[in-house]
Amino acid sequence: MSQILAWQSLRFGPITVRRKGQFESREHLTRSEYEQYRSAETWGRVEPILSSSLTDLVQPTIFFKLPGTQRDYVLLLAFLQRISLPLEIVFPTKTEFNKFPFPELPNFEYFDALYDKYYPVLYPMDSEKQLQKAKKRIPLLRTVVCLWFAGYALKEGLEGNHIITSSVLAKASKIAKYHRSSLTLLGKMLAKETDSLIENKPVIPCDEAERSLWIAAGIYPTQTPFEESLYTFAFSYLRQRVNDSITDDYYDDEGNLLFRYGKKTISINYWKAIVKYIRYFAIKCRSKGLTDISENSISEVYTEIFGQMKGQEDKTFFRVALRHWLRCKCFIQHRTDYAKT
């Protein structure tokens, strides 16, 4: 249902597409080919540019000066993969998507399957909401369309002139700021596919660097359940969110789901910032010989560290870091108590 809603929202018309294999030439369209996709009445407006080489038509200085019908003709050439438009053209260009039968192309059939496969991972809180799923598909689909006009298929065997790579996504992100979120999501999905050319780069290996700081400060290996709680939060619970969003499920005493709390993906820089202040907190607690944290002792250590901080940014991050840890601690305790029942 969501797939149908998504495509209908772009108002694709009942146009029969002919696959690229039937148009191997990189030449202009003939009139009969053109009329398979456009009205015969507009052919006369297209004819003046048929003497131009395809190489000239993909130049931004020429493309953006073309009248609407001629520009649409160039996009039709790109749709059929007779040309590959530069990224500088495809992303700022407003396209009437209903003029192109994208659902009939293997590249977009694959996109639909890819999106359905990874949507629950990308949006765990909305995995059952079909209208939300259809709505969130649109910006991602628009990005895939732009890449297709640039000649890029999602993987081998999907009839594109080229295949999307990590460098292509990086270049596109620099050009198309309004597509950056979609480009990031697309990269995450493709990186999980074994036949994709997107590199599944591991997150920056900063775990050991941070852990060495805990060792140097004498707070790792941990000595108390309290220190273990801080360490688990930093290197397990919070670290998970660098790679993916996660959800916490809360149940009542009878095992009924009360609510689900979703947590979005965080950047590695954010992780390092939060963990740094958790480390500060652990060091101070160790120096005071605290082995069991109570509300009073947390307040005492928090106030002391907070008072020593000068910058507002440090104070904000320290406050946020402790709030994250306390929420995590409460959730883990709740989950542990539930498991015992």
C-alpha positions in Angstrom: 0.0 0.0 0.0 2.8 2.5 0.9 4.5 1.9 -2.3 1.4 2.6 -4.3 0.7 5.8 -2.3 4.3 7.0 -2.8 4.2 6.6 -6.6 0.7 8.1 -6.8 1.8 11.1 -4.9 4.2 11.8 -7.8 1.3 11.3 -10.2 3.0 9.0 -12.7 1.0 8.6 -15.8 0.2 5.4 -17.6 3.2 5.7 -20.0 4.8 2.5 -21.3 8.5 2.6 -20.9 11.0 0.9 -23.3 14.1 -0.3 -21.6 17.5 1.0 -22.4 18.4 -2.2 -24.1 16.0 -1.2 -26.9 17.7 2.2 -27.2 21.4 1.4 -27.4 22.2 4.5 -29.5 23.6 7.6 -27.8 22.0 9.7 -30.6 19.0 12.0 -30.6 15.6 10.4 -30.4 13.7 9.9 -33.7 10.2 11.4 -33.9 8.6 8.0 -33.4 10.7 7.4 -30.3 9.9 10.8 -28.9 6.1 10.3 -29.5 6.2 7.2 -27.3 6.7 9.6 -24.3 5.5 13.0 -25.4 2.7 14.5 -27.5 3.4 14.8 -31.3 2.4 18.4 -31.1 5.6 19.3 -29.2 8.0 17.8 -31.7 8.2 20.9 -33.7 9.6 22.8 -30.6 12.2 20.1 -30.1 13.5 20.0 -33.7 15.7 23.1 -33.4 18.1 21.4 -31.0 18.4 18.2 -32.9 21.4 19.6 -34.7 23.2 20.2 -31.4 25.5 17.4 -30.2 24.5 15.5 -27.1 27.8 16.7 -25.5 26.7 20.3 -25.9 23.3 19.7 -24.4 24.7 18.4 -21.1 26.6 21.6 -20.5 25.0 23.7 -17.7 25.6 26.9 -19.6 23.5 25.6 -22.4 20.9 23.4 -20.6 19.7 26.1 -18.3 19.1 28.5 -21.2 16.8 26.1 -23.1 13.1 26.6 -23.3 10.9 24.3 -21.2 10.0 21.8 -23.9 13.6 21.5 -25.1 14.9 21.1 -21.5 12.2 18.4 -21.0 13.6 16.7 -24.1 17.1 16.6 -22.7 15.7 15.1 -19.5 14.0 12.5 -21.6 17.3 11.6 -23.1 18.7 11.3 -19.6 15.8 9.2 -18.5 16.5 6.8 -21.4 20.2 6.9 -20.4 21.2 8.2 -23.8 23.1 10.9 -21.9 24.3 11.5 -18.4 23.6 14.9 -17.0 26.1 16.5 -14.6 25.2 16.5 -10.9 25.3 20.3 -11.1 22.3 20.1 -13.4 20.1 17.3 -12.0 19.9 18.4 -8.4 18.8 22.0 -8.8 16.4 21.2 -11.7 12.7 21.0 -10.9 11.3 18.0 -12.7 7.8 17.0 -13.4 8.2 13.4 -12.3 4.8 12.4 -13.6 6.1 12.7 -17.1 8.5 9.8 -16.7 7.4 6.2 -16.0 10.1 5.5 -13.4 8.2 2.6 -11.7 8.8 0.5 -14.8 12.5 0.7 -14.7 14.6 -2.0 -12.9 16.5 0.6 -11.0 13.3 1.9 -9.3 11.9 -1.6 -8.8 15.1 -2.3 -6.9 14.8 1.0 -5.0 11.3 0.0 -3.8 12.5 -3.4 -2.6 15.5 -1.7 -0.9 13.4 0.9 0.9 10.9 -1.7 2.1 13.7 -3.9 3.4 15.5 -1.2 5.4 12.6 1.1 6.4 12.1 -0.7 9.7 15.8 -0.2 10.5 15.8 3.4 9.5 12.6 4.3 11.2 11.9 1.8 13.9 9.3 4.0 15.6 7.2 4.3 12.4 7.7 0.8 11.0 3.9 0.0 11.1 2.7 3.4 9.9 2.1 3.0 6.2 1.2 6.7 5.5 4.4 7.8 7.2 6.3 5.2 5.3 4.9 6.5 2.0 5.6 10.1 2.9 9.2 9.5 3.9 9.8 7.6 0.7 9.2 10.7 -1.5 12.4 12.8 -0.7 14.5 9.7 -1.0 12.9 8.7 -4.2 13.5 12.2 -5.6 17.2 11.8 -4.9 17.3 8.5 -6.7 15.6 10.1 -9.7 18.2 12.9 -9.8 21.0 10.4 -9.7 19.3 8.4 -12.5 19.2 11.5 -14.7 23.0 11.8 -14.0 23.3 8.2 -15.3 23.8 6.5 -12.0 22.0 3.2 -11.2 21.9 1.8 -7.7 23.9 -1.2 -8.6 25.1 -3.3 -11.5 22.6 -4.8 -13.9 20.0 -2.0 -13.5 20.6 -0.5 -17.0 22.3 2.7 -15.8 25.3 4.3 -17.6 27.2 4.3 -14.4 26.9 2.8 -10.9 26.6 4.8 -7.7 29.8 4.8 -5.5 30.7 6.4 -2.2 32.6 9.1 -4.1 29.5 9.9 -6.2 27.4 10.3 -3.0 30.0 12.5 -1.4 30.2 14.7 -4.5 26.4 15.0 -4.6 26.2 15.9 -0.9 28.5 18.9 -1.6 26.3 20.1 -4.4 22.8 19.3 -3.2 22.4 20.5 0.4 18.6 19.8 0.3 19.3 16.2 -0.6 22.0 15.5 2.0 19.8 13.6 4.4 18.4 11.4 1.6 21.9 10.8 0.2 23.0 9.7 3.7 20.1 7.3 4.1 20.6 5.9 0.6 24.3 5.3 1.3 23.4 3.5 4.6 21.0 1.2 2.8 23.3 0.4 -0.1 26.2 -0.2 2.2 24.4 -3.1 3.7 24.0 -4.8 0.3 26.7 -7.2 -0.7 26.5 -6.3 -4.5 26.6 -2.6 -3.9 29.7 -0.4 -4.8 29.1 1.7 -1.7 31.9 1.2 0.8 30.7 0.0 4.2 33.2 2.0 6.1 33.4 1.3 9.8 32.8 4.1 12.2 35.9 6.0 13.1 37.8 3.6 15.4 37.9 5.9 18.4 36.8 3.3 20.9 40.3 2.3 21.8 41.6 5.8 22.0 38.8 6.8 24.5 39.3 3.5 26.4 43.0 4.2 26.8 42.0 7.5 28.5 39.9 5.6 31.0 42.8 3.2 31.6 45.2 6.1 32.1 42.8 7.8 34.5 42.6 4.6 36.5 38.8 4.1 36.0 39.1 1.0 33.8 38.9 -1.8 34.5 35.9 -0.9 36.6 35.8 -1.7 40.3 32.2 -1.2 41.2 28.7 -1.8 39.7 28.4 2.0 39.5 31.6 2.4 37.4 30.5 -0.6 35.3 27.2 1.2 34.6 29.1 4.3 33.3 31.4 2.2 31.2 28.5 0.1 29.7 26.6 3.3 28.9 29.6 4.8 27.1 31.0 1.9 25.2 27.9 -0.2 24.6 24.5 1.5 24.9 25.5 5.0 23.5 28.0 3.5 21.1 25.3 1.5 19.4 23.6 4.7 18.3 26.6 5.8 16.2 25.7 3.1 13.7 22.0 2.9 14.1 18.9 4.2 15.8 17.6 2.1 18.7 14.4 1.6 20.6 13.7 1.0 24.2 10.5 -0.9 25.1 8.9 -0.4 28.5 6.5 -3.1 29.8 4.1 -3.2 32.8 4.3 -6.0 35.4 2.1 -8.2 33.2 4.3 -8.0 30.2 2.2 -5.5 28.2 4.0 -2.9 26.2 3.5 0.5 27.8 5.4 2.6 25.3 8.4 2.6 23.0 11.1 5.2 23.2 13.1 5.8 20.1 16.6 7.2 19.9 18.0 8.5 16.7 21.4 7.9 15.2 24.2 10.1 16.6 27.5 11.2 15.1 30.8 9.9 16.2 31.8 13.4 17.3 28.7 13.7 19.5 29.6 10.3 21.0 33.1 11.4 21.8 31.8 14.7 23.4 29.3 12.9 25.7 31.7 10.1 26.7 34.4 12.7 27.6 32.1 14.1 30.3 31.1 10.7 31.5 34.8 10.1 31.9 35.2 13.3 33.9 32.3 12.2 36.2 33.7 8.7 36.7 37.2 10.2 37.6 35.7 12.5 40.2 33.6 9.8 41.7 36.6 7.5 41.9 38.7 10.3 43.6 36.0 10.6 46.2 35.9 6.9 46.8 32.2 6.5 45.9 31.2 2.9 45.3 27.4 3.3 45.3 25.7 6.3 43.7 22.7 7.8 45.5 20.7 10.9 44.6 22.7 13.0 47.1 26.1 11.8 46.0 25.3 12.4 42.3 24.1 15.9 43.1 27.3 16.5 45.1 29.7 15.4 42.4 27.6 17.1 39.7 27.7 20.4 41.6 31.4 20.2 42.2 32.3 19.5 38.5 29.8 22.0 37.2 31.3 24.7 39.4 34.7 24.1 38.0 33.6 24.5 34.4 33.9 27.9 32.8 32.5 27.6 29.3 28.7 27.3 28.8 29.2 24.6 26.2 31.1 22.4 28.7 28.3 22.9 31.2 25.6 22.0 28.7 27.4 18.9 27.4 28.1 17.7 31.0 24.5 18.2 32.0 23.3 16.3 28.8 25.8 13.5 29.3 24.6 12.8 32.9 20.9 13.0 31.8 21.6 10.4 29.0 23.4 8.1 31.5 20.6 8.3 34.1 17.9 7.5 31.6 20.0 4.6 30.3 20.5 3.4 33.9 16.8 3.6 34.6 15.9 1.7 31.5 18.5 -1.1 32.1 17.2 -1.4 35.7 13.6 -1.6 34.4 14.6 -4.2 31.9 16.4 -6.2 34.5 13.5 -6.1 36.9 11.1 -7.2 34.2 13.4 -10.1 33.2 13.3 -11.4 36.8 9.5 -11.5 36.9 
